[in-house]
Amino acid sequence: MIKAVIFDLDGVLIDSEKAYFKLNKDFLEANGFKPTDAQIHDFVGTSMDGTYAKAFAFFPKGQMTMGKLRDIYQQYSNEHPLNFPDILMADAHETLTKLKAEKLKLTLASSSPLDYIEQVLKTCELEGYFDKVISGELFKKNKPDPEVYQKAISALE
């Protein structure tokens, strides 16, 4: 008998891959680079630290610090925000409503930062569905390390 369901955020509740693909490509182009689609595809599925590392590799040695890159990427992201309701999976509300009606415990376990998770949940009106929300930023290692999911399982016990 199923008693609980653990959800990821990106790729499960929101279809963010294409939106982040465009954001990352546009960010690099705004900084004078001409990334190929294959290079940007390498960003897919990475944590923010992975995204920063991949973007950092485009800059010539000594031209950029990781701290400065984080700042300019965050500024660019703030100026070009994703519209989360537009990329919400079509059946997200219906699925979550049915699972809650069945009295299942729902946990969200994501590698994303907590402020990002909370922003998505709020703008997509998903806040009340989850019994627990766990961010990968709380752990030394992020996905693909299983710690965030292990914590999610522990939280359900």
N, C-alpha and C positions, 0 to 999 in steps of 0.2 A: 504494500500500500504506500503510495506516495504521500509524504507529509509536508514536503517543502520543495521549493524551486529556487535555484540560484541563477540570476540573470547577469550577463555582461551588459555593458551600455552600448559602446560603439560596435556597429555591425549586428546588434541584436535588437535593441530598442530604437536606435537611430541609425540611419543609413549614411554614415559620415564619411565613408571612404572617398567618394567622388568630391565632396566638398573640401576635405582636407588635401586631396590631390591638387585641386585648383588653388587653394590657399598657399600651399607650399611652393607650387610652381610660380605663382604670382609674386610671392615674397622674394624668391631668388631673382626673378626677372626685375623686380623693383630695385634690387641691389646690384644690377648690372650683369647678371649671369644669364646664360641661355641653356637651362637644363633640358635634357631629353626626357621624354615620357618614361623611358626605362629608368633613368636616374631618380625621378620622382616616385616611381612605383616602389623603389627600395624603401621609401619612407613608410609605406603602408604597414600597419600592424605594430609600429614601434610606439614606445612610450614617448612622453615629451622629451625626456633625456635623450632618447634615440633620435628623435627629430632634430634636436639641437645639434647632436653630434654629426648627423648627416648633412645638415645645412652648414655647419662649421667647416666641413671638409671642402666646401666650394671656395672658401676665402684663402688667398695666398698666406703663407706663414707670416706671422707678425702683423698682419693687417687687422686682425680681429681677436678679441678675447672672448672666451665662452660667456663671461658675465655680460659683456656688451651685446653679444649676439642674443642672449636671452631677453635682454631689455628691448632691443629693436624688434625682435620677433613678437614679443608680447604687445608692444605698441602697435605693430602692423595688424596683429590679430584683433586688437581692440578697435582699430579703425575699420576693419573688414570683418565684422562678426558674422558667424554662421547663424542662419535662421533655423533654429532647432525644430520648431513645429513643422517647417517645410520638409525636413528630412526624417521626421518621426515615422517609424514603420506603420503602415496603414492599419494593421490589426493589433497594435500595441494596447490601446485602451480596452478593446474587447477581450483580448487574451488575459490581461491583468485582472479585469473585472470578473471574468469567469473563475480564474484561479482563487481570487479572494472569496468569491461566493462559495467555493468548495472548502473554505477554511484552511487553505494551505498557507504556510509561512513563506513569505517572499523576501529574498535578500538580493541586493544588487552588489556585485563585486566587480570593480573596474580598476584598471591600472591608471585611470585618469585622476587628476587632482580633485580633491573634495569640492572646491569652489566651482569647478567646471561641472561636476556631477550635479551639484545642487542647482546650478543655473539651468541645466537641461531639464531636470525634474520639474522645476518651477515653471519654465516657459512652455513645457509640454503638458503641464497639469498632471504630472505623474507622482507628485509628492506623497500622497496618502496611501499608495499601494504597498510600499516596502516596509517590512518590519525592521530591517537593518540595512544600512548602506555602508559599504567598506571600500575605502580608497587605497590603491596600491602605493600612494605616497607615504603611507604609514609604515612601510616595510623597507628593509635594507635592499632587497632585491625585488624587482617588479616582474611582470609577465615577460617571458614565459615561465618564470619561477612559479611554482604552485602555491606559494605562501598565502597570497590573497584569497585563494579558493579554500585552502585549509582553514583559514580564519573564518571564512564564511560558513563553512560546515560546522565549526566549533560554536559559532554564534547561534546556530539553529538548535543546538542540543539543550 
